[in-house]
Amino acid sequence: MKRSMKLVTGAAVLTSAWLLFVAHPFPASAAPPTAQDVYLDKCSVCHGQDGAGNTAKGRKLKVKNVRSPEVQKLTDAEMIDIVAKGKGKDMDGFGKELGDDMVKQLVTYYRSLAKS
């Protein structure tokens, strides 16, 4: 009797789990992050949401305003290199983590901040 109850209980649990899965399938994976999403997640802690570098950490590290003519005159290749490899002891490189395509998109996003 105990064994048949365990089987019935086990079957009920599996059936319930199956019905929950069918009724509520896992959501499709979220859309990949945009360059703005990545910037806000990885860069804005120092550079600020607007790129001015006016954050507590940005002021402490004396980060450059990415909207400034000094930064904007850098070539795309130079900016890509900085984002990918980092700069000095305070800026981490994100090339391995983000990949070449996202690094390039971040540079485009940096450029767009100067136009805001």
WOGI-V365727 format. One record per residue. N is the residue number from 0. RES is the residue in one letter. OMEGA is omega in degrees with one decimal (NA if undefined). BURIAL is + if it has 9 or more other C-alpha atoms within 8 Angstrom, else -. D_FIRST is the distance of its C-alpha to the first C-alpha in Angstrom with 1 decimal. Layout:
n=N res=RES omega=OMEGA burial=BURIAL d_first=D_FIRST
n=N res=RES omega=OMEGA burial=BURIAL d_first=D_FIRST
This chain:
n=0 res=M omega=-179.2 burial=- d_first=0.0
n=1 res=K omega=-178.5 burial=- d_first=3.8
n=2 res=R omega=-179.7 burial=- d_first=5.4
n=3 res=S omega=176.0 burial=- d_first=5.3
n=4 res=M omega=178.6 burial=- d_first=6.3
n=5 res=K omega=179.4 burial=- d_first=8.8
n=6 res=L omega=179.9 burial=- d_first=10.1
n=7 res=V omega=179.5 burial=- d_first=10.7
n=8 res=T omega=179.0 burial=- d_first=12.3
n=9 res=G omega=178.9 burial=- d_first=14.3
n=10 res=A omega=179.2 burial=- d_first=15.4
n=11 res=A omega=178.9 burial=- d_first=16.5
n=12 res=V omega=179.4 burial=- d_first=18.5
n=13 res=L omega=178.5 burial=- d_first=20.1
n=14 res=T omega=178.8 burial=- d_first=21.1
n=15 res=S omega=180.0 burial=- d_first=22.5
n=16 res=A omega=179.8 burial=- d_first=24.4
n=17 res=W omega=179.6 burial=- d_first=25.8
n=18 res=L omega=177.5 burial=- d_first=26.9
n=19 res=L omega=-179.9 burial=+ d_first=28.6
n=20 res=F omega=-178.7 burial=+ d_first=30.4
n=21 res=V omega=-178.4 burial=- d_first=31.6
n=22 res=A omega=-177.2 burial=- d_first=32.6
n=23 res=H omega=-179.3 burial=- d_first=34.3
n=24 res=P omega=178.0 burial=- d_first=35.4
n=25 res=F omega=-179.6 burial=- d_first=37.1
n=26 res=P omega=175.4 burial=- d_first=40.7
n=27 res=A omega=-178.8 burial=- d_first=43.4
n=28 res=S omega=-179.1 burial=- d_first=45.1
n=29 res=A omega=177.4 burial=- d_first=47.9
n=30 res=A omega=178.9 burial=- d_first=51.5
n=31 res=P omega=-178.9 burial=- d_first=53.2
n=32 res=P omega=175.4 burial=- d_first=55.2
n=33 res=T omega=176.2 burial=- d_first=58.9
n=34 res=A omega=177.8 burial=+ d_first=61.8
n=35 res=Q omega=177.7 burial=+ d_first=62.1
n=36 res=D omega=-178.8 burial=- d_first=58.4
n=37 res=V omega=178.4 burial=+ d_first=59.0
n=38 res=Y omega=-178.6 burial=+ d_first=62.3
n=39 res=L omega=-179.6 burial=+ d_first=60.9
n=40 res=D omega=-171.1 burial=- d_first=58.0
n=41 res=K omega=-168.5 burial=- d_first=60.1
n=42 res=C omega=-170.8 burial=+ d_first=63.7
n=43 res=S omega=178.4 burial=+ d_first=64.2
n=44 res=V omega=176.8 burial=+ d_first=63.4
n=45 res=C omega=-173.3 burial=+ d_first=66.8
n=46 res=H omega=-178.7 burial=+ d_first=68.7
n=47 res=G omega=-179.2 burial=+ d_first=67.5
n=48 res=Q omega=-178.1 burial=- d_first=66.3
n=49 res=D omega=178.7 burial=- d_first=69.8
n=50 res=G omega=-174.8 burial=+ d_first=70.8
n=51 res=A omega=-179.3 burial=+ d_first=73.4
n=52 res=G omega=-175.7 burial=+ d_first=71.9
n=53 res=N omega=174.7 burial=+ d_first=72.2
n=54 res=T omega=179.2 burial=+ d_first=69.0
n=55 res=A omega=-179.8 burial=- d_first=68.8
n=56 res=K omega=179.3 burial=- d_first=67.8
n=57 res=G omega=178.0 burial=+ d_first=70.2
n=58 res=R omega=179.7 burial=+ d_first=73.1
n=59 res=K omega=-178.1 burial=- d_first=72.2
n=60 res=L omega=-178.7 burial=- d_first=72.1
n=61 res=K omega=179.0 burial=- d_first=75.1
n=62 res=V omega=-179.5 burial=+ d_first=73.4
n=63 res=K omega=172.9 burial=+ d_first=75.6
n=64 res=N omega=-175.9 burial=+ d_first=75.5
n=65 res=V omega=177.8 burial=+ d_first=74.2
n=66 res=R omega=-175.3 burial=+ d_first=76.2
n=67 res=S omega=176.4 burial=+ d_first=79.4
n=68 res=P omega=180.0 burial=- d_first=82.1
n=69 res=E omega=179.9 burial=- d_first=81.8
n=70 res=V omega=-176.7 burial=+ d_first=78.1
n=71 res=Q omega=178.4 burial=+ d_first=78.5
n=72 res=K omega=175.5 burial=- d_first=81.4
n=73 res=L omega=176.9 burial=- d_first=79.0
n=74 res=T omega=176.0 burial=- d_first=78.3
n=75 res=D omega=-179.7 burial=- d_first=74.8
n=76 res=A omega=178.7 burial=- d_first=74.6
n=77 res=E omega=179.4 burial=- d_first=75.5
n=78 res=M omega=177.6 burial=+ d_first=72.9
n=79 res=I omega=179.6 burial=+ d_first=70.2
n=80 res=D omega=-179.7 burial=+ d_first=71.1
n=81 res=I omega=-179.5 burial=+ d_first=70.8
n=82 res=V omega=-177.0 burial=+ d_first=67.4
n=83 res=A omega=-173.2 burial=+ d_first=66.1
n=84 res=K omega=-176.6 burial=+ d_first=67.5
n=85 res=G omega=-179.4 burial=+ d_first=68.0
n=86 res=K omega=180.0 burial=+ d_first=71.3
n=87 res=G omega=-177.8 burial=- d_first=72.5
n=88 res=K omega=-173.6 burial=- d_first=70.1
n=89 res=D omega=-179.0 burial=- d_first=68.6
n=90 res=M omega=177.4 burial=- d_first=67.5
n=91 res=D omega=172.2 burial=+ d_first=64.5
n=92 res=G omega=-177.9 burial=+ d_first=64.5
n=93 res=F omega=-176.0 burial=+ d_first=61.8
n=94 res=G omega=-178.1 burial=+ d_first=62.6
n=95 res=K omega=-177.8 burial=- d_first=59.7
n=96 res=E omega=-172.4 burial=- d_first=57.2
n=97 res=L omega=-177.7 burial=+ d_first=58.4
n=98 res=G omega=-175.2 burial=+ d_first=60.0
n=99 res=D omega=-175.7 burial=- d_first=63.5
n=100 res=D omega=-179.0 burial=- d_first=62.9
n=101 res=M omega=177.3 burial=+ d_first=61.6
n=102 res=V omega=178.0 burial=+ d_first=64.5
n=103 res=K omega=178.2 burial=+ d_first=67.0
n=104 res=Q omega=177.1 burial=+ d_first=65.4
n=105 res=L omega=178.0 burial=+ d_first=65.7
n=106 res=V omega=176.2 burial=+ d_first=69.4
n=107 res=T omega=178.6 burial=- d_first=69.8
n=108 res=Y omega=175.9 burial=+ d_first=68.1
n=109 res=Y omega=-180.0 burial=+ d_first=70.4
n=110 res=R omega=-178.2 burial=+ d_first=73.3
n=111 res=S omega=178.8 burial=- d_first=72.1
n=112 res=L omega=-179.6 burial=+ d_first=72.1
n=113 res=A omega=-178.3 burial=+ d_first=75.9
n=114 res=K omega=-177.6 burial=- d_first=76.3
n=115 res=S omega=NA burial=- d_first=74.5
